[in-house]
Amino acid sequence: MSIPTPHIEVKEKGIIAKTVLMPGDPLRAKFIAENFLEDVTQFNRVRGMNGYTGTYMGRKISVMGSGMGMPSIGIYSYELFSFYDVEQIVRIGSCGAYSQALDVYDVILAKDAWSESSFAHTLAGYTEDVMLPSAALNSRIEAIANNLEIPIHTARVHSSDVFYRKHFHDFETIRDAHGCDVVEMESFALFANARFLNKQAACILTVSDSLVKDAVTTSAEREKSFTSMMKIALELAE
Ligand code: HPA
């Protein structure tokens, strides 16, 4: 396939940076472009899945929505990696905590992603139920967080295919059988695509809710943890 792709409209490869940050929400991508980047150009509007390239401290970086769930991030990350020569994609999202040890607003680095999904098998015949991020990217992210003195917790992510489950409270079974610390819906597919296409991927999350303890949240706290995650991710600009 050539560019433009069915889902990304920009006609030149060089407009998208080698590093793309992917929040789930395309309006989040817009917010990041408007508030954190300079010299911004918008490279995608198809289906409202906004994508932007700009600079952060003079270094080039792109940000684009992934949508929710593995089929959605699967499509966008595949097209960015395969047809636009993107080298690294870092998902920047939110997750629910399965563990008492994690609090809302904690910043999480995915050490791997477990899933019941058939995505990796359908993509490439992979039979493992755990997909890995790039070790090199993860070390860079840990070093950046360390430098910025932002605490970051490494965790096993459950990439779930279903948000509203019949047995919603059965998450304990998955948590205990597979050692998952948090739940979201995208990382497993992103890591599988990166493995298949020989590219790099990582995932940074903020805890937006806890399945094991009550938490009262404020918009100021939400903003602070989002900004911490963004400061780390934006340092990956080249
Ligand atoms: N489940 C799935 N994905 C999520 C959750 C959740 O509880 N919280 C944030 N993303």
Residues whose N, C-alpha, C, O or C-beta is under 5 A from the ligand:
A	BS01	HPA	S94 C95 G96 V183 E184 M185 S208
